[in-house]
Amino acid sequence: MDSVDTVVIGAGVVGLACARALAQRGCEVVVLERHAAFGTETSARNSEVIHAGIYYPTGSLKAQLCVAGREALYAYCRERQIAHRRCGKLLVATSEAQVAKLEALLAQAQANGVHDLQRLSVSEAKALEPALQCVAAAISPSTGIIDSHGLMLALLGDMESTGGVLALCSPLLKAEVVADGFVLDIGGETPSRLHARQLINAAGLSAPNLAGAIHGLAPAHLPRAWYAKGNYFTLQGKIPFSRLVYPMPEPGGLGVHLTLDLGGQARFGPDVQWLAQPSYQVAAERAERFYGEIRRYWPELPDDALAPAYAGVRPKISGPDEPAADFLIQGPGQHGIAGLVNLFGIESPGLTSSLAIGDYVATLLP
């Protein structure tokens, strides 16, 4: 049976960032990915936004790792020439009842260390984006957009340059805790067994179920998996905005917002659709709700301008009637198993936080 220092389960942006961080610290790393390519689930089905760190409770892992990860990510993009743009975004209140929510976000951002958020008058907001309708607004200059595939390619390249290996079509079937690490049963065309001193569960949507396949991990440490689908629609035609536009958050998400890709294509979403199991089909009839939400801040959205684009599923560990859960990153200090780290509920701002998450995971291991 072959043996390696570290196995990372999941080749999404967070798994690759963890693998990179550990490989750069001298670990021999193998990343196991059940699909035929890296980053095909959550990492490929999101808004590709670099978040500033505004929304999350002060002191939470989401707040800390988003703020640290944002600056690390911008620096990494410059260093590795990853396509990105610090375009900024407008946070908008579209009714007087939402103004208090906007003021609360301004205070939350300040407490989280996001010091460049600026309150705007209506006239100032419309001077920036003439097509916008709102009763109050703020601008976040630190928000940006990124080529997530390019980011993952760079992370993979860094890992491989230090001897790391990506094994595709290699699902983890089960793991057993042994005295000196873990024995892993790996499926695929040629099933195999592998010994690892350290095991990182960065399986995203599958992380809770995969943790249940680790024999020796107490069930008390397994959160329930919840799935919140987010549907996206693209705009057919030219968009009269140069910045992202975010309404006030809604339960389970950040509202149906306007994002731009690096080619200038506009897309709207995600909404929040709770599911029993992940699904990626976008129903065209959901556009009716989108028109109503978007016209609160862009009244001139033309009829029949939205086309179904894609959907992502948030890997949540809190349900529809519960407060949003923080990132849950369990190391040996939580579950008592040397060398094991489980990452649960790594939804937004997971992409923004990815480099910081990788460094954080590395600190939990000897």
C-alpha positions as CSV (number, residue, x, y, z in Angstrom):
1,M,0.0,0.0,0.0
2,D,1.4,3.4,-1.0
3,S,1.7,6.2,1.5
4,V,1.7,10.0,1.3
5,D,1.9,12.8,3.7
6,T,-1.5,14.4,2.9
7,V,-4.6,13.7,0.9
8,V,-7.1,16.4,0.1
9,I,-10.6,15.4,-0.9
10,G,-12.1,17.7,-3.5
11,A,-10.5,19.7,-6.3
12,G,-12.6,22.8,-6.1
13,V,-11.1,26.2,-5.4
14,V,-10.9,25.6,-1.6
15,G,-9.5,22.1,-1.9
16,L,-6.8,23.3,-4.3
17,A,-6.0,26.2,-2.1
18,C,-5.5,23.9,0.9
19,A,-3.4,21.5,-1.2
20,R,-1.2,24.4,-2.4
21,A,-0.7,25.8,1.1
22,L,0.3,22.3,2.4
23,A,2.5,21.5,-0.6
24,Q,4.3,24.8,-0.1
25,R,5.0,23.8,3.5
26,G,6.8,20.7,2.3
27,C,4.0,18.1,2.4
28,E,3.7,15.5,-0.3
29,V,0.1,16.1,-1.4
30,V,-2.4,14.1,-3.4
31,V,-5.8,15.6,-4.3
32,L,-8.6,13.1,-4.9
33,E,-11.4,14.3,-7.2
34,R,-14.4,12.1,-8.1
35,H,-15.2,14.0,-11.3
36,A,-13.2,14.0,-14.5
37,A,-12.1,17.6,-14.1
38,F,-11.4,20.0,-11.3
39,G,-13.8,22.6,-10.0
40,T,-17.0,21.4,-11.7
41,E,-19.4,21.9,-8.8
42,T,-19.7,25.0,-6.6
43,S,-16.4,26.5,-7.8
44,A,-17.7,26.6,-11.4
45,R,-21.3,27.7,-10.6
46,N,-21.1,31.0,-8.7
47,S,-21.0,34.7,-9.3
48,E,-17.2,34.9,-9.6
49,V,-17.2,37.9,-7.3
50,I,-14.3,38.9,-5.0
51,H,-16.2,40.0,-1.9
52,A,-15.1,42.8,0.4
53,G,-16.2,41.2,3.7
54,I,-19.3,43.3,4.5
55,Y,-22.1,40.9,5.4
56,Y,-20.7,38.5,8.0
57,P,-20.9,38.6,11.8
58,T,-17.8,40.3,13.3
59,G,-15.3,37.8,14.5
60,S,-16.8,35.0,12.5
61,L,-14.5,32.9,10.3
62,K,-16.4,34.2,7.2
63,A,-15.6,37.8,8.2
64,Q,-12.0,37.1,9.1
65,L,-11.1,34.9,6.2
66,C,-13.0,37.0,3.6
67,V,-11.1,40.2,4.6
68,A,-7.7,38.4,4.7
69,G,-8.5,36.3,1.6
70,R,-9.6,39.3,-0.5
71,E,-6.3,41.1,-0.2
72,A,-4.4,37.9,-0.7
73,L,-6.4,37.1,-3.7
74,Y,-5.9,40.5,-5.4
75,A,-2.2,40.1,-4.8
76,Y,-2.2,36.6,-6.1
77,C,-4.1,37.6,-9.3
78,R,-1.5,40.3,-9.9
79,E,1.4,38.0,-9.3
80,R,0.0,35.1,-11.5
81,Q,-1.7,37.4,-14.1
82,I,-5.1,35.9,-13.4
83,A,-7.9,37.8,-15.1
84,H,-9.8,40.0,-12.7
85,R,-11.1,43.5,-12.3
86,R,-11.7,45.6,-9.1
87,C,-14.9,47.0,-10.6
88,G,-16.7,47.9,-7.3
89,K,-20.3,47.4,-6.4
90,L,-23.3,49.4,-5.3
91,L,-25.4,48.3,-2.4
92,V,-28.9,49.7,-2.8
93,A,-31.9,50.2,-0.7
94,T,-35.0,50.4,-3.0
95,S,-37.5,51.5,-0.3
96,E,-37.4,53.6,2.8
97,A,-38.0,50.4,4.9
98,Q,-34.6,49.1,3.7
99,V,-32.5,52.2,4.6
100,A,-32.0,50.9,8.1
101,K,-30.6,47.6,6.7
102,L,-28.2,49.5,4.5
103,E,-27.0,51.5,7.6
104,A,-26.6,48.3,9.5
105,L,-24.4,46.9,6.6
106,L,-22.2,50.0,6.7
107,A,-21.7,49.5,10.5
108,Q,-21.0,45.8,10.0
109,A,-18.5,46.5,7.3
110,Q,-16.6,48.9,9.5
111,A,-16.6,46.4,12.4
112,N,-15.2,43.7,10.1
113,G,-12.3,45.9,9.0
114,V,-13.8,47.0,5.6
115,H,-13.0,50.7,5.9
116,D,-13.6,51.8,2.3
117,L,-17.3,51.4,2.1
118,Q,-18.9,54.8,1.4
119,R,-22.5,56.0,1.8
120,L,-23.9,57.7,-1.3
121,S,-26.8,60.1,-1.8
122,V,-29.3,59.2,-4.5
123,S,-27.8,61.8,-6.8
124,E,-24.3,60.5,-6.2
125,A,-25.4,56.9,-6.9
126,K,-27.2,57.9,-10.1
127,A,-24.1,59.9,-11.2
128,L,-22.2,56.7,-11.2
129,E,-25.0,54.5,-12.6
130,P,-27.7,56.7,-14.3
131,A,-30.0,53.7,-14.9
132,L,-30.2,52.9,-11.2
133,Q,-33.2,53.5,-9.0
134,C,-32.8,53.6,-5.3
135,V,-33.6,55.6,-2.2
136,A,-30.1,55.1,-0.6
137,A,-26.9,53.5,-1.6
138,A,-23.3,52.7,-0.7
139,I,-20.3,51.8,-2.8
140,S,-17.8,49.1,-2.1
141,P,-14.6,49.9,-4.0
142,S,-12.9,46.6,-2.9
143,T,-15.4,44.3,-4.6
144,G,-14.3,42.8,-7.9
145,I,-14.8,39.9,-10.3
146,I,-12.4,37.1,-11.2
147,D,-11.9,34.2,-13.7
148,S,-12.5,31.4,-11.3
149,H,-11.2,28.8,-13.7
150,G,-7.9,30.7,-14.2
151,L,-7.6,30.9,-10.4
152,M,-8.0,27.2,-10.0
153,L,-5.4,26.6,-12.8
154,A,-2.9,28.7,-11.0
155,L,-3.5,27.0,-7.7
156,L,-3.2,23.6,-9.3
157,G,0.0,24.7,-11.1
158,D,1.5,25.9,-7.8
159,M,0.7,22.6,-6.1
160,E,2.1,20.5,-9.0
161,S,5.2,22.6,-9.1
162,T,6.0,21.4,-5.6
163,G,5.3,17.8,-6.3
164,G,1.6,17.6,-5.6
165,V,-0.6,15.3,-7.7
166,L,-4.3,15.6,-8.8
167,A,-6.0,12.3,-9.2
168,L,-9.3,12.7,-11.2
169,C,-12.1,10.1,-11.3
170,S,-10.9,9.0,-7.9
171,P,-13.8,9.0,-5.4
172,L,-13.1,8.3,-1.7
173,L,-15.2,5.4,-0.7
174,K,-14.2,5.2,2.9
175,A,-11.4,6.1,5.3
176,E,-10.3,4.4,8.5
177,V,-8.5,6.1,11.3
178,V,-5.4,4.1,12.2
179,A,-2.6,4.8,14.7
180,D,-0.4,6.7,12.2
181,G,-3.0,8.4,10.0
182,F,-5.7,7.1,7.7
183,V,-6.2,4.2,5.3
184,L,-8.2,5.3,2.3
185,D,-10.3,3.1,-0.1
186,I,-10.4,4.9,-3.4
187,G,-12.8,4.0,-6.2
188,G,-12.6,4.6,-10.0
189,E,-11.5,2.4,-12.9
190,T,-8.6,1.0,-10.8
191,P,-9.7,0.9,-7.1
192,S,-6.8,1.3,-4.7
193,R,-5.8,1.7,-1.1
194,L,-3.6,4.6,0.1
195,H,-2.2,5.5,3.5
196,A,-2.1,9.2,4.5
197,R,-0.7,10.9,7.5
198,Q,-3.2,13.8,7.1
199,L,-6.6,14.0,5.5
200,I,-8.4,17.2,4.5
201,N,-12.1,16.9,3.6
202,A,-12.8,19.8,1.2
203,A,-15.6,18.0,-0.7
204,G,-18.0,20.9,-0.7
205,L,-21.5,19.7,-1.2
206,S,-20.4,16.2,-0.3
207,A,-18.3,17.1,2.8
208,P,-20.9,16.0,5.5
209,N,-21.6,12.7,3.7
210,L,-17.9,12.1,3.1
211,A,-17.1,12.7,6.8
212,G,-19.7,10.0,7.6
213,A,-17.5,7.6,5.7
214,I,-14.5,8.2,8.0
215,H,-14.6,5.3,10.4
216,G,-13.5,6.6,13.8
217,L,-15.0,10.1,13.5
218,A,-17.8,10.4,16.0
219,P,-21.3,11.1,14.5
220,A,-21.6,14.1,16.8
221,H,-19.2,16.0,14.6
222,L,-21.2,15.6,11.4
223,P,-23.5,18.6,10.5
224,R,-26.6,18.1,8.4
225,A,-26.2,19.0,4.8
226,W,-28.7,21.6,3.4
227,Y,-28.9,22.5,-0.3
228,A,-29.8,26.0,-1.4
229,K,-29.9,26.3,-5.2
230,G,-29.2,29.6,-6.8
231,N,-30.5,30.2,-10.4
232,Y,-28.9,32.6,-12.7
233,F,-30.3,34.4,-15.8
234,T,-28.3,36.3,-18.4
235,L,-29.3,39.5,-20.1
236,Q,-29.9,39.4,-23.8
237,G,-28.6,42.8,-24.8
238,K,-26.3,45.5,-23.5
239,I,-26.3,46.4,-19.8
240,P,-26.2,50.1,-18.9
241,F,-24.2,49.4,-15.7
242,S,-20.4,49.3,-15.2
243,R,-20.5,48.1,-11.6
244,L,-22.1,45.3,-9.7
245,V,-25.5,46.1,-8.1
246,Y,-26.6,44.3,-4.9
247,P,-30.0,44.8,-3.3
248,M,-30.4,44.2,0.4
249,P,-29.8,40.6,1.5
250,E,-32.6,38.0,1.8
251,P,-32.8,34.9,3.9
252,G,-30.3,32.3,2.5
253,G,-28.5,34.7,0.1
254,L,-27.6,38.2,-0.9
255,G,-30.6,38.9,-3.1
256,V,-31.0,38.8,-6.9
257,H,-28.0,41.0,-7.8
258,L,-26.4,42.2,-11.0
259,T,-23.0,40.9,-11.7
260,L,-20.8,41.3,-14.8
261,D,-18.3,38.8,-16.2
262,L,-14.9,39.9,-17.5
263,G,-16.3,40.1,-21.0
264,G,-19.0,42.6,-19.9
265,Q,-21.9,40.1,-20.1
266,A,-24.5,40.8,-17.4
267,R,-26.1,38.1,-15.3
268,F,-28.6,38.2,-12.5
269,G,-28.9,35.9,-9.5
270,P,-28.7,33.9,-7.6
271,D,-32.1,33.5,-6.0
272,V,-32.7,31.0,-3.2
273,Q,-34.4,27.7,-3.8
274,W,-34.2,25.0,-1.1
275,L,-33.8,21.5,-2.4
276,A,-33.7,18.0,-0.9
277,Q,-30.9,17.1,-3.3
278,P,-28.6,19.1,-5.6
279,S,-30.1,20.0,-9.1
280,Y,-28.7,22.3,-11.7
281,Q,-31.6,22.7,-14.1
282,V,-32.8,26.3,-14.5
283,A,-36.6,26.6,-15.0
284,A,-37.4,29.4,-17.5
285,E,-40.5,30.3,-15.5
286,R,-38.4,31.4,-12.5
287,A,-37.6,34.5,-14.6
288,E,-40.9,36.0,-13.6
289,R,-39.7,36.5,-10.1
290,F,-36.4,37.9,-11.4
291,Y,-38.1,40.6,-13.4
292,G,-39.9,41.9,-10.3
293,E,-36.7,41.8,-8.1
294,I,-34.5,43.5,-10.7
295,R,-36.9,46.2,-11.6
296,R,-36.8,47.5,-8.1
297,Y,-33.3,48.8,-8.9
298,W,-33.4,48.8,-12.7
299,P,-36.9,49.8,-13.7
300,E,-36.1,49.9,-17.4
301,L,-35.3,46.2,-17.7
302,P,-36.9,45.2,-21.0
303,D,-39.5,42.5,-21.2
304,D,-38.3,39.1,-22.4
305,A,-34.7,40.1,-21.9
306,L,-33.7,37.3,-19.5
307,A,-32.5,33.9,-20.6
308,P,-31.8,30.9,-18.3
309,A,-28.0,30.6,-17.7
310,Y,-26.9,28.2,-15.1
311,A,-27.4,27.2,-11.4
312,G,-25.2,26.6,-8.4
313,V,-26.0,24.9,-5.1
314,R,-24.8,26.4,-1.9
315,P,-23.3,23.8,0.5
316,K,-25.1,24.9,3.6
317,I,-25.1,23.5,7.1
318,S,-28.0,25.7,8.2
319,G,-31.6,25.3,7.0
320,P,-34.2,27.8,5.7
321,D,-35.5,28.7,9.2
322,E,-32.2,29.0,10.9
323,P,-29.6,31.8,11.1
324,A,-26.9,31.5,8.5
325,A,-24.1,29.2,9.8
326,D,-20.4,30.3,9.8
327,F,-17.8,28.3,8.0
328,L,-17.2,25.1,10.1
329,I,-13.6,24.1,9.9
330,Q,-13.0,21.2,12.3
331,G,-9.4,20.3,13.2
332,P,-8.0,17.9,15.8
333,G,-8.9,20.4,18.5
334,Q,-12.6,19.8,17.8
335,H,-12.9,16.1,17.0
336,G,-9.7,14.7,18.6
337,I,-8.3,12.9,15.5
338,A,-4.8,13.9,14.7
339,G,-4.2,14.9,11.1
340,L,-7.9,15.3,10.1
341,V,-9.5,18.6,9.0
342,N,-13.2,18.7,7.8
343,L,-14.4,21.8,6.0
344,F,-18.2,22.2,6.2
345,G,-20.5,24.9,4.9
346,I,-17.9,26.6,2.7
347,E,-20.4,28.6,0.7
348,S,-19.9,32.3,-0.2
349,P,-17.5,33.9,0.4
350,G,-15.5,30.7,0.0
351,L,-13.9,31.7,-3.4
352,T,-12.8,35.1,-2.0
353,S,-11.5,33.4,1.2
354,S,-9.8,30.4,-0.5
355,L,-6.2,31.4,0.0
356,A,-6.8,32.4,3.6
357,I,-8.7,29.2,4.2
358,G,-5.7,27.2,2.8
359,D,-3.4,29.0,5.2
360,Y,-5.8,28.5,8.1
361,V,-6.1,24.8,7.5
362,A,-2.3,24.5,7.4
363,T,-2.1,26.0,10.9
364,L,-4.4,23.3,12.3
365,L,-1.9,20.6,11.3
366,P,1.6,19.9,12.7
